[in-house]
Amino acid sequence: MPSTSEQQTERDEVANEGSDGDESDEDVVDTEREMIGGKTFGERMTEHVTLLRDFADGLEYQLQFNDHRMLDRLEREGGAC
């Protein structure tokens, strides 16, 4: 019967077979470069930020017109598409 240290050495060797100590490529997720719809996370998020800023600029522009119907509709429908 092998000693405890021999058993541990055998387990370590089996666990490390085919491994050079680094994570395999299958385990690594590169979130910055992951493409969804041909765009990275950063590109997609930047588009949303830009859209919201443009929308806010449009709302600020509307202040000068004092258009209550537009405000009522905005509040009633919100972000409905």
DOVEX-691458 format. One record per residue: x, y, z of N, C-alpha, C in turn; residue in one letter. Coordinates in Angstrom, 3 decimals. Each point is the difference from the previous one (the first is absolute). Last residue first. Example, Ala and Ser with C-alpha at 12.3 -4.5 7.8 and 13.67 -1.06 7.14 Angstrom:
# DOVEX-691458
nX = 12.850	nY = -2.250	nZ = 7.080	caX = 0.820	caY = 1.190	caZ = 0.060	cX = -0.770	cY = 1.090	cZ = 0.730	resn = S
nX = 0.290	nY = -5.720	nZ = -0.070	caX = -0.890	caY = 1.190	caZ = 0.000	cX = 0.900	cY = 1.200	cZ = 0.000	resn = A
# end
This chain:
# DOVEX-691458
nX = -42.105	nY = 51.809	nZ = -26.643	caX = 0.429	caY = -0.020	caZ = -1.417	cX = -1.136	cY = -0.378	cZ = -0.896	resn = C
nX = 0.712	nY = 2.422	nZ = 5.171	caX = -0.678	caY = -0.997	caZ = -0.822	cX = 0.438	cY = 0.114	cZ = -1.438	resn = A
nX = 1.301	nY = 2.496	nZ = 4.226	caX = 0.914	caY = -0.584	caZ = -0.977	cX = -0.648	cY = -1.056	cZ = -0.863	resn = G
nX = -3.116	nY = 3.607	nZ = 2.261	caX = 1.358	caY = -0.316	caZ = 0.443	cX = 0.863	cY = -0.536	cZ = -1.124	resn = G
nX = -4.871	nY = 1.464	nZ = 0.471	caX = 0.515	caY = -1.107	caZ = -0.796	cX = 1.416	cY = -0.399	cZ = 0.388	resn = E
nX = -2.301	nY = 3.567	nZ = 2.338	caX = -0.989	caY = -1.051	caZ = -0.172	cX = 0.600	cY = -1.228	cZ = -0.682	resn = R
nX = 2.559	nY = 3.995	nZ = 0.577	caX = -0.267	caY = -0.624	caZ = 1.299	cX = -0.963	cY = -1.176	cZ = -0.106	resn = E
nX = 0.918	nY = 2.503	nZ = -3.893	caX = 1.245	caY = -0.592	caZ = 0.482	cX = -0.236	cY = -0.751	cZ = 1.313	resn = L
nX = -3.536	nY = 2.557	nZ = -1.720	caX = 0.197	caY = -1.212	caZ = -0.782	cX = 1.269	cY = -0.738	cZ = 0.436	resn = R
nX = -0.882	nY = 4.170	nZ = 1.965	caX = -1.018	caY = -0.969	caZ = 0.409	cX = 0.193	cY = -1.331	cZ = -0.724	resn = D
nX = 2.724	nY = 3.597	nZ = -1.304	caX = 0.382	caY = -0.503	caZ = 1.314	cX = -0.994	cY = -1.049	cZ = 0.492	resn = L
nX = -1.021	nY = 2.231	nZ = -4.003	caX = 1.183	caY = -0.845	caZ = -0.203	cX = 0.434	cY = -0.618	cZ = 1.325	resn = M
nX = -3.450	nY = 3.126	nZ = 0.131	caX = -0.455	caY = -1.238	caZ = -0.645	cX = 1.154	cY = -0.967	cZ = -0.209	resn = R
nX = 0.847	nY = 4.358	nZ = 1.690	caX = -0.546	caY = -0.900	caZ = 1.000	cX = -0.500	cY = -1.320	cZ = -0.600	resn = H
nX = 3.692	nY = 3.833	nZ = -1.375	caX = -1.016	caY = -0.842	caZ = -0.637	cX = -0.497	cY = -1.059	cZ = 0.990	resn = D
nX = 3.426	nY = 3.962	nZ = -0.180	caX = -1.026	caY = -0.132	caZ = 1.030	cX = -1.190	cY = -0.830	cZ = -0.505	resn = N
nX = 4.356	nY = 1.479	nZ = -2.097	caX = -1.310	caY = 0.046	caZ = -0.637	cX = -1.155	cY = -0.141	cZ = 0.991	resn = F
nX = 4.776	nY = -0.274	nZ = 1.111	caX = -0.308	caY = 1.349	caZ = -0.484	cX = -1.408	cY = 0.124	cZ = -0.580	resn = Q
nX = 1.884	nY = -4.264	nZ = 1.484	caX = -0.361	caY = 0.907	caZ = 1.096	cX = -0.456	cY = 1.368	cZ = -0.497	resn = L
nX = 1.867	nY = -3.666	nZ = -2.735	caX = -1.450	caY = 0.194	caZ = 0.051	cX = -0.439	cY = 0.960	cZ = 1.100	resn = Q
nX = 4.569	nY = -1.452	nZ = -0.516	caX = -0.361	caY = 0.930	caZ = -1.067	cX = -1.485	cY = 0.341	cZ = 0.068	resn = Y
nX = 1.651	nY = -3.360	nZ = 2.842	caX = 0.425	caY = 1.328	caZ = 0.460	cX = -0.359	cY = 1.074	cZ = -1.028	resn = E
nX = -0.758	nY = -4.487	nZ = -1.160	caX = -0.933	caY = 0.435	caZ = 1.044	cX = 0.351	cY = 1.399	cZ = 0.488	resn = L
nX = 2.945	nY = -1.973	nZ = -3.040	caX = -1.271	caY = 0.327	caZ = -0.648	cX = -1.042	cY = 0.476	cZ = 1.002	resn = G
nX = 4.123	nY = -1.610	nZ = 1.602	caX = 0.196	caY = 1.296	caZ = -0.671	cX = -1.294	cY = 0.455	cZ = -0.675	resn = D
nX = 0.046	nY = -4.287	nZ = 1.880	caX = -0.029	caY = 1.023	caZ = 1.052	cX = 0.204	cY = 1.390	cZ = -0.593	resn = A
nX = 0.409	nY = -3.635	nZ = -2.918	caX = -1.379	caY = 0.127	caZ = 0.431	cX = -0.130	cY = 1.092	cZ = 1.059	resn = F
nX = 4.309	nY = -1.156	nZ = -1.430	caX = -0.715	caY = 0.710	caZ = -1.067	cX = -1.457	cY = 0.233	cZ = 0.392	resn = D
nX = 2.577	nY = -2.610	nZ = 2.894	caX = 0.438	caY = 1.407	caZ = 0.046	cX = -0.708	cY = 0.826	cZ = -1.066	resn = R
nX = -0.759	nY = -4.662	nZ = 0.045	caX = -0.623	caY = 0.643	caZ = 1.158	cX = 0.397	cY = 1.473	cZ = 0.115	resn = L
nX = 2.033	nY = -2.601	nZ = -3.396	caX = -1.435	caY = 0.141	caZ = -0.257	cX = -0.695	cY = 0.722	cZ = 1.151	resn = L
nX = 4.540	nY = -1.131	nZ = 0.515	caX = -0.162	caY = 1.081	caZ = -0.979	cX = -1.477	cY = 0.254	cZ = -0.282	resn = T
nX = 1.082	nY = -3.662	nZ = 2.729	caX = 0.315	caY = 1.250	caZ = 0.701	cX = -0.225	cY = 1.187	cZ = -0.929	resn = V
nX = -0.410	nY = -4.266	nZ = -1.883	caX = -1.120	caY = 0.284	caZ = 0.909	cX = 0.226	cY = 1.318	cZ = 0.742	resn = H
nX = 3.468	nY = -1.569	nZ = -2.785	caX = -1.162	caY = 0.385	caZ = -0.806	cX = -1.190	cY = 0.355	cZ = 0.893	resn = E
nX = 3.843	nY = -1.768	nZ = 2.041	caX = 0.219	caY = 1.380	caZ = -0.427	cX = -1.162	cY = 0.499	cZ = -0.855	resn = T
nX = 0.078	nY = -4.529	nZ = 1.258	caX = -0.337	caY = 0.851	caZ = 1.141	cX = 0.155	cY = 1.472	cZ = -0.367	resn = M
nX = 1.295	nY = -3.196	nZ = -3.223	caX = -1.448	caY = -0.038	caZ = 0.207	cX = -0.419	cY = 0.926	cZ = 1.131	resn = R
nX = 4.608	nY = -0.538	nZ = -0.849	caX = -0.650	caY = 0.703	caZ = -1.108	cX = -1.507	cY = 0.058	cZ = 0.194	resn = E
nX = 2.531	nY = -2.490	nZ = 3.126	caX = 0.278	caY = 1.429	caZ = 0.105	cX = -0.676	cY = 0.810	cZ = -1.091	resn = G
nX = -0.223	nY = -4.760	nZ = -0.121	caX = -0.787	caY = 0.538	caZ = 1.109	cX = 0.168	cY = 1.512	cZ = 0.074	resn = F
nX = 0.986	nY = -1.809	nZ = -4.789	caX = 0.438	caY = -0.364	caZ = 1.342	cX = -0.949	cY = 0.583	cZ = 1.034	resn = T
nX = -1.406	nY = -1.467	nZ = -5.136	caX = 0.496	caY = 1.107	caZ = 0.810	cX = 0.419	cY = -0.502	cZ = 1.373	resn = K
nX = -2.191	nY = -2.633	nZ = -3.558	caX = 1.106	caY = 0.679	caZ = -0.668	cX = 0.596	cY = 1.152	cZ = 0.789	resn = G
nX = -3.495	nY = -2.960	nZ = 1.623	caX = -0.533	caY = 0.813	caZ = -1.083	cX = 1.091	cY = 0.814	cZ = -0.692	resn = G
nX = 1.942	nY = -1.661	nZ = 3.969	caX = -1.421	caY = -0.334	caZ = -0.097	cX = -0.565	cY = 0.932	cZ = -1.052	resn = I
nX = 5.161	nY = -1.666	nZ = 2.055	caX = -0.811	caY = 0.669	caZ = -1.003	cX = -1.433	cY = -0.516	cZ = 0.048	resn = M
nX = 4.538	nY = 0.533	nZ = 3.382	caX = -1.105	caY = -0.880	caZ = -0.343	cX = -0.960	cY = 0.741	cZ = -0.916	resn = E
nX = 3.987	nY = 1.828	nZ = 2.146	caX = 0.022	caY = -0.337	caZ = -1.415	cX = -1.140	cY = -0.918	cZ = -0.435	resn = R
nX = 0.621	nY = 1.546	nZ = 4.540	caX = 0.158	caY = 1.205	caZ = -0.817	cX = -0.113	cY = -0.328	cZ = -1.485	resn = E
nX = -0.093	nY = -3.440	nZ = 3.381	caX = -1.249	caY = 0.746	caZ = -0.096	cX = 0.119	cY = 1.239	cZ = -0.869	resn = T
nX = 2.358	nY = -4.869	nZ = 0.368	caX = 0.484	caY = 1.356	caZ = -0.226	cX = -1.220	cY = 0.880	cZ = -0.237	resn = D
nX = 0.947	nY = -4.899	nZ = 2.524	caX = -0.979	caY = 0.788	caZ = -0.742	cX = 0.536	cY = 1.414	cZ = -0.103	resn = V
nX = 1.910	nY = -5.359	nZ = 1.094	caX = 0.216	caY = 1.444	caZ = 0.042	cX = -1.044	cY = 0.696	cZ = -0.858	resn = V
nX = 0.496	nY = -4.826	nZ = 0.413	caX = -0.431	caY = 0.542	caZ = 1.285	cX = 0.061	cY = 1.521	cZ = 0.058	resn = D
nX = 1.485	nY = -2.641	nZ = -3.783	caX = -1.446	caY = -0.185	caZ = 0.132	cX = -0.530	cY = 0.635	cZ = 1.283	resn = E
nX = 4.669	nY = -0.212	nZ = -1.046	caX = -0.678	caY = 1.058	caZ = -0.755	cX = -1.513	cY = -0.099	cZ = 0.137	resn = D
nX = 2.999	nY = -1.874	nZ = 4.008	caX = -0.186	caY = -0.321	caZ = -1.406	cX = -0.746	cY = 1.150	cZ = -0.667	resn = S
nX = 3.298	nY = 0.774	nZ = 4.200	caX = -1.377	caY = -0.346	caZ = -0.311	cX = -0.097	cY = -0.338	cZ = -1.473	resn = E
nX = 4.673	nY = -0.895	nZ = 2.409	caX = -0.842	caY = 1.125	caZ = -0.426	cX = -1.421	cY = -0.485	cZ = -0.221	resn = D
nX = 3.517	nY = -3.018	nZ = 1.152	caX = -0.179	caY = 0.921	caZ = 1.107	cX = -0.863	cY = 1.194	cZ = -0.339	resn = G
nX = 0.950	nY = -3.711	nZ = -2.921	caX = 1.290	caY = 0.646	caZ = 0.248	cX = -0.117	cY = 1.032	cZ = 1.117	resn = D
nX = -2.677	nY = -4.854	nZ = -1.560	caX = -0.098	caY = 1.391	caZ = 0.434	cX = 1.383	cY = 0.557	cZ = 0.231	resn = S
nX = -1.245	nY = -4.644	nZ = -1.081	caX = -0.442	caY = 0.843	caZ = -1.096	cX = -0.118	cY = 1.463	cZ = 0.364	resn = G
nX = 0.084	nY = -2.993	nZ = 4.145	caX = 0.226	caY = -0.543	caZ = -1.337	cX = -0.562	cY = 0.931	cZ = -1.057	resn = E
nX = -0.212	nY = 0.461	nZ = 4.941	caX = 0.779	caY = 0.904	caZ = -0.847	cX = 0.261	cY = -0.541	cZ = -1.383	resn = N
nX = -2.390	nY = -2.454	nZ = 3.422	caX = -0.680	caY = 1.290	caZ = -0.105	cX = 0.709	cY = 0.925	cZ = -0.965	resn = A
nX = 1.967	nY = -4.169	nZ = 1.052	caX = -1.218	caY = -0.211	caZ = -0.783	cX = -0.714	cY = 1.328	cZ = -0.217	resn = V
nX = 3.748	nY = 0.057	nZ = 2.790	caX = 0.408	caY = -0.268	caZ = -1.377	cX = -1.210	cY = -0.179	cZ = -0.902	resn = E
nX = -0.710	nY = 0.530	nZ = 4.632	caX = 0.469	caY = 1.246	caZ = -0.599	cX = 0.379	cY = -0.198	cZ = -1.455	resn = D
nX = -1.173	nY = -3.798	nZ = 2.538	caX = -1.179	caY = 0.840	caZ = -0.256	cX = 0.398	cY = 1.304	cZ = -0.675	resn = R
nX = 3.478	nY = -2.856	nZ = 1.375	caX = -0.737	caY = -0.582	caZ = -1.120	cX = -1.230	cY = 0.839	cZ = -0.342	resn = E
nX = 2.460	nY = 1.216	nZ = 3.785	caX = 0.779	caY = 0.278	caZ = -1.205	cX = -0.718	cY = -0.541	cZ = -1.229	resn = T
nX = -1.835	nY = -1.000	nZ = 4.183	caX = -0.209	caY = 1.413	caZ = -0.322	cX = 0.734	cY = 0.357	cZ = -1.274	resn = Q
nX = 0.668	nY = -4.310	nZ = 1.713	caX = -1.367	caY = 0.134	caZ = -0.506	cX = -0.279	cY = 1.440	cZ = -0.416	resn = Q
nX = 4.078	nY = -0.915	nZ = 2.096	caX = 0.006	caY = -0.554	caZ = -1.356	cX = -1.388	cY = 0.129	cZ = -0.633	resn = E
nX = 0.489	nY = 1.282	nZ = 4.496	caX = 0.676	caY = 0.976	caZ = -0.872	cX = 0.061	cY = -0.502	cZ = -1.430	resn = S
nX = -1.806	nY = -2.883	nZ = 3.298	caX = -0.868	caY = 1.153	caZ = -0.206	cX = 0.640	cY = 1.012	cZ = -0.937	resn = T
nX = 1.623	nY = -5.013	nZ = -0.666	caX = -0.107	caY = 0.908	caZ = 1.138	cX = -0.896	cY = 1.183	cZ = -0.360	resn = S
nX = -0.641	nY = -4.928	nZ = -2.291	caX = 0.826	caY = 1.213	caZ = -0.063	cX = -0.229	cY = 0.868	cZ = 1.230	resn = P
nX = -0.379	nY = -5.469	nZ = -0.246	caX = -0.863	caY = 1.179	caZ = 0.000	cX = 0.899	cY = 1.227	cZ = 0.000	resn = M
# end
